[in-house]
Amino acid sequence: MKKSSDKINSIVIVGGGSAGWITACILAKKFDCSDQANRLQITVVESPDIPIVGVGEGTWPTMRRTLEAIGVSENDFIRNCQATFKQGTQFFDWKNNSQNSRYFNLFSSIFDPSDFNLAPYWMMSGAKEGLSYADAVSAQGYACENFLAPKRITSKAFEAHQSYAYHLDAGRFSEFLKDHAIKNLGVNLTLANVVDAQTCEEGYLTAVVTREGSNISGDFFIDCTGFKSLLIGEKLGVNFNELGDILPNDRAVTMQVPYQDPNQEIACVTKSTAREAGWIWDIGLQTRRGVGYVYSSSFLTDDQAEQTLRSYVGLEADNLSARVIPMKVGRREKFWHKNCLAIGLSAAFIEPLEASAIFLIEAAANMVSDIFPASRSAMSLSADMFNQSFDFRWTRTIDFIKMHYVLSQRSDTDYWLAARELSGIPDSLQAKLDLWEQRPISKYDFSDINEPFPFESYQYVLYGMGRVPKDLPATMYTKANMANERFQQVKRARELICDGLPKHRELINQVCQFGFQSI
């Protein structure tokens, strides 16, 4: 071992995929690596032997900002990544097993609830009249139920009438970002299989060792090697804390379902349908649907899960292959250790409910680009800041995902009974749920800027699942007239916004043929 220099001149990202290439693009754009005079070099080391799996994935509205920031054309992205628009998530049968319960977690409300919270007024009037919370505050649920897009072809790229994210083919997305990073952002690519790493006497990484016999040196390393976690886990020994006692789902069986009719409507939401031992996602891409059953192997075999998924898909599943994906649920004790940062599956993983995975990759890449140290001596402060931030973000993400299960009234199987066991509910979540039995959710419950899920998301889920305060004193809410006027404005806005919006498939076809206007 030898001492290494203090200056950081090179970044080595081990592993491609969504994590590696999103990170590479964000860092390369931030540090202008396309400028040949720039001394900071970014190299992605990607295995040529690991196949890319094109499952359908969901994103958050932050992806629009990310794509725009790294200089990607929205038209090119949609055309190359099988991308479609996402306006939220629709949950089926989560509240109970009556096969008739559903609600939305949407991206847009007509009025900002942190300015004037309509929730208590909905509880006192609209809820009693059978009006869902989503319909009371947003036009987006109506648009989704009618397969309407969130914008028109005359809109500018990345602009929206209603906030939106994307559904995409993860494999195509990674290849699209790789091409952009190499051609336009100055990122270097090395095709090799990393099998080990070297360290200096202080314990910092100095190079990765490849099966092909070459060593790739660097000053800072980002581990995007997935569940293998070759650098931060295997080499540096940072522990992985499993979370199966909180979130027991540890497997998924997936399937790609082509549309039988090329003009079939495309859903503008991620559909999440609860089943006996987990839930099924259903994501509409341009030429197919990506579906998958997320479940716990403690309650269901792989064969049983596949049969459940095939029954959900119906006759279209005949002759289609299915793939079982083991999931390693948990998180690292630290995400940044020495000169190594874990992003993506190497850092943490919880089930894909609410599509937090790609968002947390974006958040990690953006944060490290902002606090990136110029030298080794300044690294520990940045690492501490990052670890504190992402400890909070992952804790809150775990709480939010767990909340879906805790709120369910399903009691039809041992799986759902176990999901609500008090011993598996984090104290931080239980404290909030106890509080929200006494009063509506408040913006002051989410004062940290690093909150991954906004105030509105908690409202949509909590109230969509029928959880409202036990006793709501009307004397505390004296602006009923203002609230009623705003409820009427929501109705009028729904008509104005949705009038003239194209069908989702129609807009996708127009984008592929003509494209949005340039900004």
TORMAR-788699 format. One record per residue (C-alpha): x, y, z. Coordinates in steps of 0.1 Angstrom, whole numbers, plus 2048, in hexadecimal, padded with zeros to 3 digits. Example, Ala and Ser with C-alpha at 12.3 -4.5 7.8 and 13.67 -1.06 7.14 Angstrom:
<nodes>
<east 87B; north 7D3; up 84E>
<east 889; north 7F5; up 847>
</nodes>
This chain:
<nodes>
<east 800; north 800; up 800>
<east 80B; north 824; up 7FA>
<east 800; north 846; up 803>
<east 7EB; north 857; up 7E8>
<east 7E9; north 87C; up 7DE>
<east 7D1; north 894; up 7EF>
<east 7C3; north 8A5; up 7D0>
<east 7A4; north 896; up 7C0>
<east 7A8; north 896; up 79A>
<east 795; north 877; up 790>
<east 774; north 865; up 798>
<east 770; north 840; up 790>
<east 74B; north 834; up 790>
<east 74A; north 80E; up 792>
<east 72B; north 800; up 782>
<east 713; north 80F; up 768>
<east 6EE; north 80B; up 768>
<east 6D7; north 827; up 772>
<east 6EB; north 82F; up 791>
<east 70D; north 831; up 780>
<east 702; north 845; up 762>
<east 6EB; north 85D; up 774>
<east 708; north 864; up 78C>
<east 721; north 868; up 770>
<east 70B; north 880; up 75C>
<east 703; north 896; up 77A>
<east 728; north 898; up 785>
<east 735; north 89D; up 762>
<east 71D; north 8B9; up 75B>
<east 724; north 8CA; up 77D>
<east 74A; north 8C9; up 778>
<east 749; north 8CF; up 752>
<east 75D; north 8B0; up 74A>
<east 758; north 8B6; up 725>
<east 772; north 8D2; up 728>
<east 793; north 8C1; up 71F>
<east 7A5; north 8DA; up 735>
<east 791; north 8CE; up 754>
<east 7A8; north 8B8; up 769>
<east 78B; north 8A5; up 779>
<east 787; north 884; up 767>
<east 768; north 86E; up 76A>
<east 76B; north 849; up 760>
<east 74F; north 830; up 761>
<east 75B; north 80C; up 763>
<east 73F; north 7F6; up 756>
<east 73E; north 7D0; up 753>
<east 739; north 7C4; up 72F>
<east 72B; north 7A3; up 73C>
<east 70D; north 7AF; up 752>
<east 6EE; north 7B1; up 73D>
<east 6D7; north 7CF; up 740>
<east 6B4; north 7C6; up 74B>
<east 69A; north 7DE; up 73D>
<east 680; north 7DD; up 758>
<east 666; north 7F9; up 759>
<east 66F; north 813; up 773>
<east 65F; north 832; up 781>
<east 66F; north 853; up 789>
<east 666; north 873; up 79C>
<east 661; north 896; up 78D>
<east 685; north 89D; up 797>
<east 68F; north 889; up 779>
<east 684; north 8A6; up 762>
<east 69C; north 8BD; up 773>
<east 6B8; north 8A3; up 772>
<east 6B4; north 89D; up 74C>
<east 6B2; north 8C2; up 745>
<east 6D0; north 8CA; up 75B>
<east 6E6; north 8B0; up 74A>
<east 6DC; north 8BD; up 727>
<east 6C6; north 8A1; up 71C>
<east 6AA; north 8A7; up 703>
<east 688; north 89C; up 710>
<east 67E; north 891; up 6ED>
<east 69D; north 87B; up 6E9>
<east 698; north 86D; up 70C>
<east 674; north 863; up 705>
<east 67C; north 854; up 6E3>
<east 69A; north 840; up 6EF>
<east 68F; north 833; up 711>
<east 66C; north 826; up 70A>
<east 662; north 843; up 722>
<east 63F; north 84D; up 72A>
<east 631; north 866; up 743>
<east 629; north 85F; up 767>
<east 612; north 875; up 77C>
<east 612; north 861; up 79C>
<east 609; north 83F; up 7AA>
<east 5E7; north 82F; up 7AC>
<east 5E2; north 815; up 7C8>
<east 5CA; north 7F9; up 7C5>
<east 5BE; north 7E3; up 7E2>
<east 5D7; north 7F0; up 7FB>
<east 5BD; north 7FE; up 813>
<east 5AB; north 7DD; up 816>
<east 5A6; north 7BD; up 802>
<east 583; north 7C6; up 7F5>
<east 591; north 7C8; up 7D1>
<east 582; north 7EA; up 7CF>
<east 598; north 802; up 7E2>
<east 5AE; north 81A; up 7CF>
<east 5BF; north 83C; up 7D3>
<east 5D9; north 853; up 7C3>
<east 5FB; north 861; up 7CF>
<east 5FE; north 87D; up 7B5>
<east 619; north 896; up 7AC>
<east 603; north 8B5; up 7A9>
<east 5EA; north 8C7; up 7C0>
<east 5D9; north 8E6; up 7B4>
<east 5E2; north 8F9; up 7D4>
<east 601; north 8F6; up 7E8>
<east 5F6; north 8E6; up 809>
<east 613; north 8F7; up 81C>
<east 603; north 918; up 813>
<east 5DF; north 90E; up 81C>
<east 5D8; north 8EB; up 826>
<east 5B7; north 8DF; up 818>
<east 5B9; north 8BD; up 829>
<east 5A6; north 8C5; up 849>
<east 58A; north 8D5; up 836>
<east 588; north 8B7; up 81F>
<east 585; north 8A1; up 83E>
<east 568; north 8B5; up 84B>
<east 554; north 8B6; up 82B>
<east 561; north 8A5; up 80B>
<east 56C; north 885; up 81B>
<east 549; north 881; up 82B>
<east 53A; north 885; up 808>
<east 550; north 86A; up 7F9>
<east 568; north 881; up 7E7>
<east 58B; north 873; up 7E8>
<east 5A7; north 889; up 7F4>
<east 5B9; north 887; up 7D3>
<east 59A; north 893; up 7C0>
<east 594; north 8AF; up 7D9>
<east 5B7; north 8BF; up 7D4>
<east 5C3; north 8B5; up 7B2>
<east 5B9; north 8B1; up 78D>
<east 5D4; north 897; up 787>
<east 5C0; north 879; up 792>
<east 5A5; north 881; up 779>
<east 5BF; north 884; up 75E>
<east 5CE; north 863; up 767>
<east 5AD; north 850; up 768>
<east 5A7; north 85D; up 744>
<east 5CA; north 855; up 737>
<east 5D1; north 879; up 732>
<east 5F5; north 886; up 72E>
<east 603; north 8A1; up 745>
<east 60A; north 8BA; up 728>
<east 605; north 8C1; up 703>
<east 61D; north 8BD; up 6E6>
<east 61E; north 8E3; up 6E4>
<east 62D; north 8E5; up 707>
<east 652; north 8EB; up 70A>
<east 669; north 8CF; up 714>
<east 668; north 8C7; up 739>
<east 64C; north 8E0; up 73F>
<east 62A; north 8D3; up 74C>
<east 606; north 8DC; up 751>
<east 607; north 8C2; up 76D>
<east 627; north 8B6; up 77E>
<east 634; north 895; up 76F>
<east 650; north 87C; up 770>
<east 657; north 85F; up 759>
<east 654; north 83A; up 755>
<east 672; north 82C; up 743>
<east 684; north 80D; up 737>
<east 6A2; north 80B; up 750>
<east 6B9; north 7F9; up 738>
<east 6B3; north 811; up 71B>
<east 6B6; north 82F; up 734>
<east 6D9; north 823; up 73F>
<east 6E4; north 820; up 71B>
<east 6D6; north 842; up 712>
<east 6E8; north 853; up 72F>
<east 708; north 840; up 727>
<east 708; north 84D; up 703>
<east 701; north 871; up 70F>
<east 71C; north 86F; up 72A>
<east 737; north 863; up 712>
<east 72E; north 878; up 6F4>
<east 724; north 899; up 704>
<east 730; north 89B; up 728>
<east 754; north 88E; up 726>
<east 74F; north 86E; up 73A>
<east 768; north 852; up 734>
<east 75C; north 82D; up 731>
<east 771; north 80F; up 739>
<east 761; north 7ED; up 732>
<east 76F; north 7D5; up 74C>
<east 765; north 7BE; up 769>
<east 770; north 7CC; up 78A>
<east 77A; north 7B0; up 7A2>
<east 78D; north 7C2; up 7BE>
<east 79B; north 7E3; up 7C9>
<east 7BB; north 7F0; up 7D7>
<east 7BF; north 807; up 7F5>
<east 7DB; north 81E; up 803>
<east 7E8; north 81B; up 826>
<east 7CE; north 833; up 833>
<east 7B2; north 81C; up 826>
<east 7A8; north 832; up 808>
<east 7A1; north 821; up 7E7>
<east 7BC; north 828; up 7CD>
<east 7B1; north 811; up 7B0>
<east 799; north 7F6; up 7A5>
<east 7A7; north 7D5; up 798>
<east 796; north 7C5; up 779>
<east 794; north 7A1; up 76E>
<east 7A3; north 7AC; up 74D>
<east 7C4; north 7B4; up 760>
<east 7C4; north 7DA; up 761>
<east 7C2; north 7F1; up 77F>
<east 7AE; north 811; up 77C>
<east 7BA; north 82C; up 794>
<east 7A6; north 848; up 7A2>
<east 7A3; north 861; up 7BE>
<east 77E; north 85D; up 7C6>
<east 769; north 83E; up 7C0>
<east 744; north 83A; up 7BD>
<east 736; north 817; up 7C3>
<east 719; north 810; up 7AB>
<east 71E; north 7EA; up 7AB>
<east 6FB; north 7E2; up 7B7>
<east 6F4; north 7C9; up 7D2>
<east 717; north 7BB; up 7CF>
<east 725; north 7DC; up 7DD>
<east 748; north 7D3; up 7D3>
<east 759; north 7F2; up 7E0>
<east 748; north 800; up 7FE>
<east 73C; north 7DE; up 80A>
<east 754; north 7C3; up 800>
<east 774; north 7D7; up 800>
<east 76F; north 7F2; up 81A>
<east 759; north 7DD; up 831>
<east 73C; north 7F5; up 837>
<east 720; north 7E1; up 846>
<east 6FE; north 7DC; up 836>
<east 6E1; north 7DD; up 84E>
<east 6C4; north 7C8; up 842>
<east 6A0; north 7D5; up 847>
<east 68C; north 7B6; up 842>
<east 67B; north 7BA; up 864>
<east 66C; north 7DB; up 857>
<east 668; north 7D4; up 832>
<east 667; north 7AF; up 82C>
<east 662; north 7AF; up 806>
<east 682; north 79F; up 7F8>
<east 67A; north 793; up 7D5>
<east 669; north 79E; up 7B6>
<east 65D; north 78A; up 797>
<east 65B; north 7A0; up 778>
<east 64D; north 79E; up 755>
<east 64C; north 7B3; up 735>
<east 629; north 7B3; up 726>
<east 627; north 7C1; up 702>
<east 607; north 7D4; up 6F9>
<east 5EF; north 7BF; up 6E4>
<east 5E3; north 7DE; up 6D3>
<east 5FC; north 7F9; up 6C9>
<east 5E2; north 813; up 6D0>
<east 5DA; north 806; up 6F3>
<east 5D7; north 822; up 70D>
<east 5F6; north 827; up 723>
<east 5F1; north 82D; up 748>
<east 5FF; north 84E; up 754>
<east 605; north 840; up 777>
<east 618; north 824; up 787>
<east 5FD; north 80A; up 792>
<east 604; north 7F9; up 7B3>
<east 5EC; north 7DC; up 7BB>
<east 5EE; north 7CB; up 7DD>
<east 5EE; north 7A5; up 7DD>
<east 5EF; north 789; up 7F7>
<east 614; north 78C; up 7FE>
<east 61F; north 7AD; up 7EF>
<east 615; north 7C3; up 7D2>
<east 617; north 7C5; up 7AC>
<east 625; north 7E3; up 799>
<east 618; north 7EA; up 776>
<east 62A; north 804; up 761>
<east 620; north 80E; up 73E>
<east 63C; north 815; up 725>
<east 638; north 81C; up 700>
<east 636; north 7F9; up 6F2>
<east 632; north 7E4; up 711>
<east 629; north 7E3; up 736>
<east 643; north 7DA; up 751>
<east 632; north 7C7; up 76D>
<east 640; north 7B7; up 78C>
<east 635; north 7A7; up 7AC>
<east 649; north 7B2; up 7CB>
<east 645; north 799; up 7E7>
<east 654; north 789; up 806>
<east 664; north 766; up 802>
<east 659; north 75F; up 826>
<east 635; north 75E; up 81A>
<east 636; north 754; up 7F6>
<east 64B; north 73E; up 7DF>
<east 659; north 74A; up 7BE>
<east 641; north 733; up 7AB>
<east 623; north 740; up 7BE>
<east 62E; north 764; up 7B7>
<east 632; north 75E; up 792>
<east 610; north 74E; up 790>
<east 600; north 76C; up 7A2>
<east 611; north 783; up 78A>
<east 605; north 76F; up 76C>
<east 5E2; north 76F; up 779>
<east 5E4; north 795; up 77D>
<east 5F0; north 799; up 759>
<east 5D6; north 781; up 74B>
<east 5D8; north 76F; up 729>
<east 5F2; north 788; up 71D>
<east 60B; north 776; up 734>
<east 609; north 756; up 720>
<east 62C; north 74E; up 711>
<east 63C; north 76B; up 723>
<east 65B; north 764; up 738>
<east 65E; north 770; up 75C>
<east 67D; north 779; up 770>
<east 682; north 776; up 795>
<east 698; north 791; up 7A5>
<east 6A5; north 78D; up 7C9>
<east 6A6; north 7AD; up 7DC>
<east 6BF; north 7B6; up 7F8>
<east 6AA; north 7CD; up 80E>
<east 6BE; north 7E4; up 825>
<east 6D8; north 800; up 826>
<east 6FD; north 806; up 82D>
<east 707; north 814; up 84E>
<east 719; north 82F; up 83B>
<east 716; north 839; up 817>
<east 736; north 84C; up 814>
<east 755; north 83D; up 824>
<east 779; north 849; up 81E>
<east 779; north 852; up 7F8>
<east 75D; north 83B; up 7EF>
<east 739; north 844; up 7EA>
<east 71D; north 82A; up 7E4>
<east 700; north 834; up 7CE>
<east 6E3; north 81F; up 7C4>
<east 6DF; north 7FA; up 7CE>
<east 702; north 7FA; up 7DE>
<east 6F6; north 814; up 7F7>
<east 6D4; north 808; up 800>
<east 6B4; north 7F8; up 7F2>
<east 691; north 7F6; up 7FC>
<east 674; north 7E9; up 7E7>
<east 66A; north 7FE; up 7C8>
<east 649; north 80A; up 7D7>
<east 647; north 830; up 7D0>
<east 665; north 82E; up 7B8>
<east 67E; north 83E; up 7CF>
<east 69D; north 82C; up 7C1>
<east 6A5; north 843; up 7A3>
<east 69C; north 862; up 7B7>
<east 6B5; north 859; up 7D2>
<east 6D0; north 853; up 7B7>
<east 6C9; north 876; up 7AA>
<east 6CA; north 885; up 7CD>
<east 6EB; north 873; up 7D5>
<east 6FB; north 87E; up 7B5>
<east 6EF; north 8A2; up 7B9>
<east 6FB; north 8A4; up 7DD>
<east 71D; north 897; up 7D7>
<east 721; north 8AE; up 7B9>
<east 719; north 8CC; up 7D0>
<east 730; north 8C2; up 7EE>
<east 74B; north 8B0; up 7DA>
<east 76D; north 8B5; up 7EC>
<east 78A; north 8C3; up 7D9>
<east 7A3; north 8AF; up 7EE>
<east 7A6; north 891; up 804>
<east 7AA; north 8A7; up 823>
<east 788; north 8B6; up 81E>
<east 776; north 895; up 817>
<east 76C; north 88B; up 83A>
<east 756; north 8A9; up 840>
<east 744; north 8A3; up 81F>
<east 740; north 87E; up 827>
<east 731; north 886; up 849>
<east 719; north 89F; up 839>
<east 70E; north 886; up 81E>
<east 70A; north 869; up 837>
<east 6F5; north 87E; up 84E>
<east 6DF; north 88A; up 831>
<east 6D9; north 867; up 822>
<east 6D4; north 857; up 844>
<east 6B7; north 86E; up 847>
<east 6AA; north 869; up 824>
<east 6AB; north 843; up 826>
<east 69B; north 844; up 848>
<east 67E; north 859; up 83B>
<east 67B; north 844; up 81C>
<east 678; north 824; up 830>
<east 65E; north 835; up 846>
<east 649; north 840; up 828>
<east 64A; north 81E; up 818>
<east 642; north 80C; up 838>
<east 624; north 824; up 83E>
<east 612; north 814; up 820>
<east 611; north 7F3; up 831>
<east 60A; north 800; up 854>
<east 5EB; north 813; up 847>
<east 5DD; north 7F5; up 835>
<east 5BE; north 7E4; up 844>
<east 5C4; north 7C4; up 831>
<east 5C3; north 7A5; up 848>
<east 5BD; north 78A; up 82E>
<east 5E0; north 77A; up 831>
<east 5FC; north 776; up 84A>
<east 611; north 78C; up 835>
<east 5FB; north 7AA; up 83A>
<east 5F7; north 7A3; up 85F>
<east 61C; north 7A2; up 863>
<east 621; north 7C2; up 84F>
<east 60E; north 7D5; up 86A>
<east 620; north 7C6; up 888>
<east 62A; north 7E1; up 8A0>
<east 64D; north 7D3; up 8A4>
<east 654; north 7DA; up 87F>
<east 649; north 7FE; up 87F>
<east 666; north 817; up 884>
<east 661; north 82E; up 8A2>
<east 665; north 84D; up 88C>
<east 647; north 841; up 877>
<east 632; north 837; up 894>
<east 636; north 859; up 8A5>
<east 629; north 86B; up 886>
<east 60C; north 853; up 882>
<east 602; north 858; up 8A6>
<east 604; north 87E; up 8A1>
<east 5F0; north 87D; up 881>
<east 5D4; north 86B; up 893>
<east 5D0; north 88B; up 8A7>
<east 5D3; north 8A5; up 88C>
<east 5D8; north 8A9; up 866>
<east 5FB; north 8A6; up 857>
<east 60D; north 8C8; up 859>
<east 629; north 8D6; up 844>
<east 63C; north 8DB; up 864>
<east 63F; north 8B5; up 867>
<east 657; north 8B7; up 849>
<east 66F; north 8D3; up 850>
<east 68F; north 8C3; up 844>
<east 69A; north 8CC; up 821>
<east 6A5; north 8A9; up 81B>
<east 683; north 899; up 81F>
<east 680; north 881; up 802>
<east 65A; north 880; up 802>
<east 647; north 8A1; up 803>
<east 62B; north 8AB; up 81A>
<east 612; north 8A4; up 7FE>
<east 61C; north 880; up 7F9>
<east 615; north 878; up 81D>
<east 5F3; north 888; up 81A>
<east 5EA; north 875; up 7FA>
<east 5F3; north 853; up 80A>
<east 5E6; north 859; up 82D>
<east 5C5; north 867; up 822>
<east 5C2; north 850; up 804>
<east 5C4; north 833; up 81D>
<east 5A8; north 842; up 831>
<east 5BD; north 84D; up 84F>
<east 5B0; north 86E; up 85D>
<east 5B2; north 87D; up 880>
<east 599; north 86E; up 898>
<east 58A; north 88F; up 8A4>
<east 58F; north 8AE; up 890>
<east 583; north 8CD; up 8A3>
<east 571; north 8E3; up 889>
<east 578; north 902; up 89F>
<east 59D; north 8FF; up 895>
<east 595; north 902; up 870>
<east 583; north 923; up 86A>
<east 58A; north 928; up 845>
<east 56F; north 911; up 837>
<east 563; north 92B; up 81E>
<east 586; north 92F; up 810>
<east 58A; north 90A; up 80F>
<east 569; north 904; up 7FD>
<east 573; north 91E; up 7E3>
<east 593; north 90C; up 7DD>
<east 582; north 8EB; up 7DA>
<east 56D; north 8FB; up 7BF>
<east 58C; north 909; up 7AE>
<east 59A; north 8E6; up 7AD>
<east 57B; north 8DA; up 79B>
<east 57E; north 8F7; up 782>
<east 5A3; north 8F1; up 77E>
<east 59D; north 8CD; up 776>
<east 587; north 8D6; up 759>
<east 59F; north 8F1; up 74D>
<east 5BF; north 8DC; up 750>
<east 5B1; north 8BC; up 742>
<east 59D; north 8CC; up 726>
<east 5B2; north 8C7; up 707>
<east 5CD; north 8B1; up 717>
<east 5D5; north 895; up 6FE>
<east 5D4; north 870; up 707>
<east 5F4; north 863; up 714>
<east 5FC; north 84D; up 6F6>
<east 5F3; north 869; up 6DE>
<east 60C; north 880; up 6EE>
<east 627; north 865; up 6EF>
<east 621; north 85F; up 6C9>
<east 624; north 884; up 6C3>
<east 644; north 887; up 6D6>
<east 653; north 86A; up 6C3>
<east 649; north 87A; up 6A2>
<east 64C; north 8A0; up 6A8>
<east 65A; north 8A7; up 6CB>
<east 654; north 8C2; up 6E4>
<east 660; north 8E6; up 6DE>
<east 684; north 8EE; up 6E9>
<east 687; north 904; up 707>
</nodes>
